[in-house]
Amino acid sequence: MAKDPRPFSSKLEVPEALTFDDVLLRPKESRVEPDDADTATRVSTNVELNVPVLSAAMDTVTEAELAIEMARLGGIGVLHRNMTVEETAEQVERVKRADELVIRDVVTASPGQTVREVDEMMGREGVSGAPVVDEDGTVLGIISGTDIRPYLEVSDRDEVRDAMTSEVITAPEGVTAREALELMYEHKIERVPIVDEDERLVGLVTMQGILARREYDAAARDEEGALRVGVAVGPFEADRAQAADEADADVLFIDCAHAHNRNVVDSARTIKEEVDADVVVGNVGTREAAEAVVDFADGVKVGIGPGSICTTRVVTGAGMPQITAVSEVADVAGPEGVPVIADGGIRYSGDAIKAVAAGADAVMLGSYFAGTKEAPGRVITMNGKRYKQYRGMGSVGAMQSGGGDRYLKEEQEDEEFVPEGVEAATPYKGPLESELHQLVGGMQSGMGYVGAATIPEFKQRSEFVRVSSAGQTEGHPHDVVITDEAPNYKPNE
């Protein structure tokens, strides 16, 4: 081993690095009301969100159900990769189909089926009506529950052609939501078949679907109106990247615990060249790491060991406190350059807005959402209270499920794993919507204290002050016994 030419004492001249509890935002004169603060931002070159929040790519946090809800509420969910490539594509397609205006996979009936057969089919498929088509797909009529129940005019053994409504109102491809809704109101119907020039069925628009889209007016949608979704891809998983891209994923996240590895960088660059989706590279934690990827990446994800479920820093001795890490990466990315995502270490909404003040464009959270109803972790009961399973992707269980290469480790026997995370339980929190509302509301309040109406303005105006240990204690409720918990503050956190 070559001798280090530096004297030993020079190694003790180390720089200081800060994390969330070490700083506070300096309040400034303001005319900005929190509710008026605009949290719109970019998470990658081509993907904008109304809410600067992502759910983590963890197998007890983000699958299709939570990703759908995240996108509806203005953020974006990142699907984990502890599943097969085929399952990844299916999960992406589920998100993309969730709020589609035109339903392409339409449940149809044929004129020769019996009323009973169609009634049972609609019950099985969970629909209240179906277009009736011939063998060529030409629309002949439409049949609904009101046509066949309680079989007053037709027998359940009669054919559908005798029970269906023959005068069908259809719409051409390219119909807008407003046009379809006006058509439904005019003719007092709840669904409109979409047909091509030859009157063949190509899809279906329902009033329920249109009203659902209206309910989520801040949703994150692509150019076609489908919900946006991200997908975690292993640093060397070209097959998963290709499958997710073909399924129309919006952003691929190179999912690696230490992306400042030349093999990872080279592989990420190759993946970027082969897909249409944006590619975010992570995780990094230093200026030098950011410099290695900003020339090709559509976004950079920051976080070496800050997560509540992560043991990287104590197991490996390596890491970077998150405020300093975000600041260093943001300095390289530039204020109008590659978006920066702060991943991990966020316990409160105040931490999230501090991350933005340090230079992040958005934040990614795992434990914050792990206990929600939409998260895939199973619900368990301990001492009369409900919890959800939550585990780090560096835990033994997650590695056994295929996530070991995230930590650049080959698949091994169980006892040979060197984990960098633990398995735990987090309190059950109920619907995601409530948790996200509290998080974003707190971030907006932080913007109000600084006097910034937008995320770019906030990043420009915000300043930090250092906080002593006494100041940290002062910042939390103290010298009292909390009798009623607030929805955005838990005394045991």
GUMI-984986 format. One record per residue (C-alpha): residue number from 1; x, y, z. Coordinates in steps of 0.02 Angstrom, whole numbers. Layout:
GUMI-984986
PT; NUM; X; Y; Z
...
***
This chain:
GUMI-984986
PT; 1; 0; 0; 0
PT; 2; 70; 170; -49
PT; 3; 111; 283; 96
PT; 4; -4; 433; 114
PT; 5; 113; 584; 89
PT; 6; 5; 693; 200
PT; 7; 49; 704; 384
PT; 8; -75; 614; 495
PT; 9; -130; 775; 580
PT; 10; -194; 845; 413
PT; 11; -327; 710; 408
PT; 12; -405; 789; 562
PT; 13; -430; 953; 471
PT; 14; -603; 903; 413
PT; 15; -742; 1012; 343
PT; 16; -907; 1029; 434
PT; 17; -1068; 962; 359
PT; 18; -1245; 1003; 414
PT; 19; -1414; 919; 415
PT; 20; -1593; 975; 445
PT; 21; -1589; 1000; 633
PT; 22; -1431; 1106; 619
PT; 23; -1516; 1249; 527
PT; 24; -1674; 1355; 520
PT; 25; -1744; 1470; 387
PT; 26; -1718; 1653; 427
PT; 27; -1891; 1738; 426
PT; 28; -1910; 1886; 308
PT; 29; -2034; 2021; 265
PT; 30; -2178; 1943; 168
PT; 31; -2339; 1978; 76
PT; 32; -2361; 1795; 30
PT; 33; -2504; 1701; 112
PT; 34; -2463; 1515; 131
PT; 35; -2616; 1458; 33
PT; 36; -2560; 1565; -114
PT; 37; -2384; 1493; -122
PT; 38; -2359; 1398; -285
PT; 39; -2263; 1235; -261
PT; 40; -2249; 1191; -446
PT; 41; -2076; 1124; -492
PT; 42; -1976; 1010; -605
PT; 43; -1914; 838; -555
PT; 44; -1826; 805; -719
PT; 45; -1792; 892; -883
PT; 46; -1965; 862; -955
PT; 47; -2074; 821; -805
PT; 48; -2159; 957; -704
PT; 49; -2264; 932; -547
PT; 50; -2383; 1043; -451
PT; 51; -2322; 965; -288
PT; 52; -2133; 945; -262
PT; 53; -2146; 774; -182
PT; 54; -2100; 597; -236
PT; 55; -2134; 434; -146
PT; 56; -1982; 323; -125
PT; 57; -1947; 170; -232
PT; 58; -1963; 49; -86
PT; 59; -2059; -114; -85
PT; 60; -2156; -63; 71
PT; 61; -2195; 110; 2
PT; 62; -2231; 126; -184
PT; 63; -2328; 10; -297
PT; 64; -2465; 56; -421
PT; 65; -2599; 100; -293
PT; 66; -2493; 229; -203
PT; 67; -2417; 293; -367
PT; 68; -2592; 325; -435
PT; 69; -2641; 425; -282
PT; 70; -2477; 522; -281
PT; 71; -2502; 575; -462
PT; 72; -2684; 620; -434
PT; 73; -2631; 736; -293
PT; 74; -2497; 822; -396
PT; 75; -2339; 726; -349
PT; 76; -2263; 569; -423
PT; 77; -2235; 393; -359
PT; 78; -2079; 293; -402
PT; 79; -2114; 107; -418
PT; 80; -1989; -6; -330
PT; 81; -1894; -139; -426
PT; 82; -1909; -291; -313
PT; 83; -2023; -369; -442
PT; 84; -2002; -453; -610
PT; 85; -1977; -350; -767
PT; 86; -2149; -405; -826
PT; 87; -2228; -349; -662
PT; 88; -2142; -181; -679
PT; 89; -2222; -153; -850
PT; 90; -2392; -208; -783
PT; 91; -2379; -87; -636
PT; 92; -2335; 58; -752
PT; 93; -2483; 16; -863
PT; 94; -2599; 12; -712
PT; 95; -2549; 188; -665
PT; 96; -2563; 249; -844
PT; 97; -2737; 175; -865
PT; 98; -2803; 233; -696
PT; 99; -2878; 399; -751
PT; 100; -2878; 379; -939
PT; 101; -3016; 476; -1025
PT; 102; -3043; 343; -1157
PT; 103; -3050; 167; -1086
PT; 104; -2967; 55; -1216
PT; 105; -2993; -115; -1135
PT; 106; -3183; -109; -1148
PT; 107; -3298; -244; -1079
PT; 108; -3416; -285; -1223
PT; 109; -3567; -396; -1254
PT; 110; -3620; -489; -1411
PT; 111; -3800; -486; -1475
PT; 112; -3817; -675; -1460
PT; 113; -3775; -686; -1275
PT; 114; -3916; -710; -1152
PT; 115; -3969; -574; -1033
PT; 116; -3916; -682; -887
PT; 117; -3742; -710; -960
PT; 118; -3715; -523; -985
PT; 119; -3784; -482; -814
PT; 120; -3661; -603; -733
PT; 121; -3519; -538; -842
PT; 122; -3549; -357; -791
PT; 123; -3555; -408; -608
PT; 124; -3390; -501; -629
PT; 125; -3304; -357; -717
PT; 126; -3375; -223; -602
PT; 127; -3461; -122; -738
PT; 128; -3641; -62; -750
PT; 129; -3654; -66; -940
PT; 130; -3572; -128; -1098
PT; 131; -3573; -88; -1284
PT; 132; -3646; -225; -1393
PT; 133; -3535; -264; -1543
PT; 134; -3534; -388; -1686
PT; 135; -3388; -497; -1739
PT; 136; -3305; -351; -1830
PT; 137; -3318; -237; -1679
PT; 138; -3455; -130; -1754
PT; 139; -3564; -51; -1620
PT; 140; -3743; -117; -1629
PT; 141; -3811; -52; -1464
PT; 142; -3777; -33; -1281
PT; 143; -3844; -129; -1132
PT; 144; -3848; -76; -950
PT; 145; -3916; -136; -785
PT; 146; -4074; -34; -809
PT; 147; -4109; -129; -971
PT; 148; -4105; -301; -891
PT; 149; -4159; -282; -710
PT; 150; -4275; -342; -643
PT; 151; -4314; -427; -808
PT; 152; -4483; -344; -821
PT; 153; -4492; -340; -1011
PT; 154; -4368; -477; -1057
PT; 155; -4326; -647; -986
PT; 156; -4153; -683; -920
PT; 157; -4147; -816; -1057
PT; 158; -4181; -691; -1197
PT; 159; -4041; -631; -1308
PT; 160; -3955; -464; -1284
PT; 161; -4018; -399; -1452
PT; 162; -4194; -401; -1378
PT; 163; -4145; -303; -1222
PT; 164; -4013; -180; -1283
PT; 165; -4039; 3; -1327
PT; 166; -4016; 9; -1516
PT; 167; -4004; 198; -1537
PT; 168; -3826; 223; -1478
PT; 169; -3745; 393; -1457
PT; 170; -3562; 376; -1508
PT; 171; -3416; 497; -1522
PT; 172; -3265; 499; -1638
PT; 173; -3084; 473; -1587
PT; 174; -3006; 632; -1521
PT; 175; -3162; 688; -1427
PT; 176; -3121; 801; -1280
PT; 177; -3183; 779; -1103
PT; 178; -3293; 934; -1119
PT; 179; -3370; 874; -1283
PT; 180; -3405; 701; -1212
PT; 181; -3483; 774; -1055
PT; 182; -3596; 889; -1154
PT; 183; -3651; 740; -1258
PT; 184; -3694; 642; -1101
PT; 185; -3794; 785; -1025
PT; 186; -3888; 816; -1187
PT; 187; -3941; 634; -1207
PT; 188; -3952; 590; -1022
PT; 189; -3828; 447; -1034
PT; 190; -3678; 395; -928
PT; 191; -3561; 321; -1058
PT; 192; -3516; 355; -1239
PT; 193; -3433; 226; -1353
PT; 194; -3289; 296; -1456
PT; 195; -3288; 232; -1635
PT; 196; -3176; 247; -1788
PT; 197; -3230; 298; -1963
PT; 198; -3307; 127; -1993
PT; 199; -3410; 133; -1832
PT; 200; -3299; 2; -1751
PT; 201; -3275; 17; -1563
PT; 202; -3106; 84; -1508
PT; 203; -3146; 140; -1330
PT; 204; -3270; 206; -1204
PT; 205; -3289; 369; -1108
PT; 206; -3388; 369; -946
PT; 207; -3459; 513; -845
PT; 208; -3380; 438; -689
PT; 209; -3209; 445; -773
PT; 210; -3231; 627; -827
PT; 211; -3289; 683; -656
PT; 212; -3143; 591; -574
PT; 213; -3021; 687; -683
PT; 214; -3106; 850; -638
PT; 215; -3089; 809; -453
PT; 216; -2899; 801; -471
PT; 217; -2868; 962; -564
PT; 218; -2689; 975; -498
PT; 219; -2643; 798; -549
PT; 220; -2476; 759; -631
PT; 221; -2520; 707; -809
PT; 222; -2424; 678; -969
PT; 223; -2465; 753; -1139
PT; 224; -2599; 621; -1168
PT; 225; -2683; 655; -1001
PT; 226; -2621; 495; -917
PT; 227; -2553; 500; -741
PT; 228; -2365; 517; -725
PT; 229; -2260; 381; -645
PT; 230; -2078; 347; -608
PT; 231; -1989; 179; -605
PT; 232; -1833; 125; -511
PT; 233; -1709; 33; -621
PT; 234; -1554; -58; -563
PT; 235; -1389; 19; -618
PT; 236; -1362; -123; -741
PT; 237; -1542; -170; -782
PT; 238; -1558; -123; -964
PT; 239; -1702; -246; -986
PT; 240; -1806; -167; -848
PT; 241; -1768; 7; -914
PT; 242; -1825; -42; -1089
PT; 243; -1984; -125; -1026
PT; 244; -2031; 23; -917
PT; 245; -1996; 143; -1060
PT; 246; -2104; 43; -1180
PT; 247; -2244; 46; -1050
PT; 248; -2233; 237; -1056
PT; 249; -2151; 271; -888
PT; 250; -2112; 456; -875
PT; 251; -1951; 449; -775
PT; 252; -1826; 310; -745
PT; 253; -1727; 321; -583
PT; 254; -1558; 236; -584
PT; 255; -1577; 156; -413
PT; 256; -1407; 141; -331
PT; 257; -1347; 180; -155
PT; 258; -1181; 251; -221
PT; 259; -1197; 316; -398
PT; 260; -1023; 395; -397
PT; 261; -956; 231; -464
PT; 262; -883; 235; -638
PT; 263; -970; 74; -691
PT; 264; -1138; 144; -632
PT; 265; -1109; 310; -721
PT; 266; -1062; 223; -884
PT; 267; -1214; 109; -874
PT; 268; -1330; 254; -834
PT; 269; -1264; 350; -983
PT; 270; -1299; 200; -1096
PT; 271; -1476; 180; -1027
PT; 272; -1508; 365; -1058
PT; 273; -1459; 344; -1240
PT; 274; -1576; 197; -1266
PT; 275; -1741; 260; -1191
PT; 276; -1863; 401; -1222
PT; 277; -1907; 428; -1039
PT; 278; -1810; 551; -933
PT; 279; -1670; 472; -830
PT; 280; -1630; 529; -652
PT; 281; -1466; 467; -580
PT; 282; -1439; 434; -395
PT; 283; -1395; 426; -259
PT; 284; -1253; 549; -242
PT; 285; -1194; 660; -101
PT; 286; -1048; 765; -159
PT; 287; -1000; 899; -284
PT; 288; -884; 780; -375
PT; 289; -1022; 650; -396
PT; 290; -1139; 779; -470
PT; 291; -1006; 834; -593
PT; 292; -991; 655; -654
PT; 293; -1175; 644; -708
PT; 294; -1248; 817; -744
PT; 295; -1189; 816; -925
PT; 296; -1314; 679; -973
PT; 297; -1438; 654; -829
PT; 298; -1612; 731; -829
PT; 299; -1606; 744; -639
PT; 300; -1495; 702; -491
PT; 301; -1554; 617; -331
PT; 302; -1461; 659; -171
PT; 303; -1445; 557; -13
PT; 304; -1307; 447; 59
PT; 305; -1376; 367; 216
PT; 306; -1500; 495; 287
PT; 307; -1656; 384; 285
PT; 308; -1739; 329; 447
PT; 309; -1726; 148; 394
PT; 310; -1547; 159; 329
PT; 311; -1390; 102; 420
PT; 312; -1263; 144; 284
PT; 313; -1172; 273; 388
PT; 314; -1148; 162; 540
PT; 315; -1109; 5; 440
PT; 316; -990; 81; 313
PT; 317; -933; 239; 401
PT; 318; -976; 338; 243
PT; 319; -1108; 468; 209
PT; 320; -1146; 653; 199
PT; 321; -1267; 754; 306
PT; 322; -1412; 799; 194
PT; 323; -1416; 990; 195
PT; 324; -1234; 998; 144
PT; 325; -1254; 859; 17
PT; 326; -1401; 944; -68
PT; 327; -1312; 1111; -68
PT; 328; -1155; 1040; -148
PT; 329; -1252; 950; -285
PT; 330; -1363; 1101; -318
PT; 331; -1209; 1210; -340
PT; 332; -1156; 1098; -484
PT; 333; -1329; 1075; -559
PT; 334; -1361; 1263; -564
PT; 335; -1521; 1360; -527
PT; 336; -1593; 1330; -701
PT; 337; -1502; 1170; -740
PT; 338; -1528; 988; -695
PT; 339; -1664; 965; -562
PT; 340; -1607; 903; -392
PT; 341; -1709; 783; -283
PT; 342; -1673; 769; -97
PT; 343; -1699; 588; -45
PT; 344; -1709; 541; 138
PT; 345; -1696; 611; 313
PT; 346; -1858; 711; 307
PT; 347; -1963; 691; 464
PT; 348; -2066; 850; 459
PT; 349; -2132; 970; 328
PT; 350; -2003; 1095; 391
PT; 351; -1864; 975; 340
PT; 352; -1938; 963; 166
PT; 353; -1941; 1151; 138
PT; 354; -1765; 1165; 211
PT; 355; -1708; 1041; 78
PT; 356; -1781; 1155; -55
PT; 357; -1695; 1305; 24
PT; 358; -1530; 1210; 12
PT; 359; -1557; 1191; -176
PT; 360; -1673; 1043; -204
PT; 361; -1815; 1056; -330
PT; 362; -1914; 916; -248
PT; 363; -1905; 793; -103
PT; 364; -1924; 604; -96
PT; 365; -1997; 521; 59
PT; 366; -2011; 341; 116
PT; 367; -2058; 323; 299
PT; 368; -2174; 474; 287
PT; 369; -2287; 375; 168
PT; 370; -2249; 197; 221
PT; 371; -2391; 191; 347
PT; 372; -2526; 254; 230
PT; 373; -2674; 153; 171
PT; 374; -2611; 148; -9
PT; 375; -2437; 83; 36
PT; 376; -2408; -104; 1
PT; 377; -2339; -149; 173
PT; 378; -2450; -265; 274
PT; 379; -2546; -200; 425
PT; 380; -2496; -275; 593
PT; 381; -2563; -246; 769
PT; 382; -2450; -222; 919
PT; 383; -2510; -176; 1093
PT; 384; -2680; -130; 1023
PT; 385; -2610; -9; 894
PT; 386; -2601; -32; 706
PT; 387; -2436; -23; 612
PT; 388; -2376; -59; 437
PT; 389; -2221; -157; 390
PT; 390; -2080; -45; 331
PT; 391; -1906; -98; 280
PT; 392; -1753; -20; 202
PT; 393; -1702; -78; 30
PT; 394; -1535; -121; 108
PT; 395; -1615; -237; 236
PT; 396; -1590; -424; 225
PT; 397; -1772; -451; 176
PT; 398; -1764; -326; 33
PT; 399; -1599; -397; -27
PT; 400; -1673; -571; -26
PT; 401; -1809; -505; -140
PT; 402; -1682; -447; -268
PT; 403; -1622; -276; -213
PT; 404; -1443; -319; -170
PT; 405; -1368; -243; -326
PT; 406; -1432; -73; -269
PT; 407; -1285; -83; -150
PT; 408; -1172; -153; -286
PT; 409; -1172; -325; -207
PT; 410; -1195; -491; -296
PT; 411; -1335; -610; -244
PT; 412; -1275; -712; -96
PT; 413; -1333; -837; 31
PT; 414; -1441; -758; 167
PT; 415; -1307; -765; 301
PT; 416; -1178; -682; 188
PT; 417; -1275; -521; 158
PT; 418; -1200; -366; 236
PT; 419; -1359; -261; 255
PT; 420; -1365; -71; 256
PT; 421; -1544; -58; 319
PT; 422; -1666; -131; 444
PT; 423; -1843; -197; 446
PT; 424; -1967; -109; 559
PT; 425; -2146; -53; 583
PT; 426; -2218; 121; 564
PT; 427; -2385; 182; 635
PT; 428; -2534; 161; 519
PT; 429; -2578; 337; 457
PT; 430; -2734; 317; 351
PT; 431; -2757; 394; 178
PT; 432; -2607; 465; 84
PT; 433; -2705; 622; 42
PT; 434; -2706; 680; 224
PT; 435; -2519; 653; 247
PT; 436; -2476; 742; 85
PT; 437; -2592; 887; 129
PT; 438; -2501; 915; 294
PT; 439; -2330; 901; 213
PT; 440; -2365; 1022; 70
PT; 441; -2460; 1141; 183
PT; 442; -2310; 1153; 298
PT; 443; -2196; 1185; 150
PT; 444; -2311; 1325; 90
PT; 445; -2305; 1402; 263
PT; 446; -2116; 1400; 255
PT; 447; -2124; 1491; 89
PT; 448; -2237; 1620; 171
PT; 449; -2112; 1652; 312
PT; 450; -1977; 1688; 182
PT; 451; -2093; 1794; 73
PT; 452; -2081; 1685; -83
PT; 453; -2229; 1647; -196
PT; 454; -2143; 1513; -302
PT; 455; -2011; 1378; -280
PT; 456; -1879; 1469; -386
PT; 457; -1909; 1630; -290
PT; 458; -1900; 1535; -125
PT; 459; -1732; 1458; -169
PT; 460; -1666; 1631; -212
PT; 461; -1732; 1721; -57
PT; 462; -1706; 1591; 78
PT; 463; -1562; 1602; 203
PT; 464; -1510; 1484; 342
PT; 465; -1458; 1518; 521
PT; 466; -1359; 1392; 624
PT; 467; -1447; 1316; 774
PT; 468; -1367; 1259; 936
PT; 469; -1421; 1105; 1030
PT; 470; -1517; 1221; 1147
PT; 471; -1601; 1299; 996
PT; 472; -1651; 1128; 932
PT; 473; -1733; 1088; 1098
PT; 474; -1819; 1257; 1098
PT; 475; -1892; 1221; 927
PT; 476; -1992; 1072; 987
PT; 477; -2135; 1074; 1113
PT; 478; -2054; 1076; 1285
PT; 479; -2097; 1087; 1469
PT; 480; -2272; 1021; 1435
PT; 481; -2363; 856; 1423
PT; 482; -2448; 844; 1253
PT; 483; -2630; 793; 1276
PT; 484; -2691; 806; 1096
PT; 485; -2574; 759; 955
PT; 486; -2564; 871; 802
PT; 487; -2582; 786; 631
PT; 488; -2412; 852; 575
PT; 489; -2311; 823; 734
PT; 490; -2286; 665; 833
PT; 491; -2198; 682; 1002
PT; 492; -2103; 520; 979
PT; 493; -2023; 571; 816
***
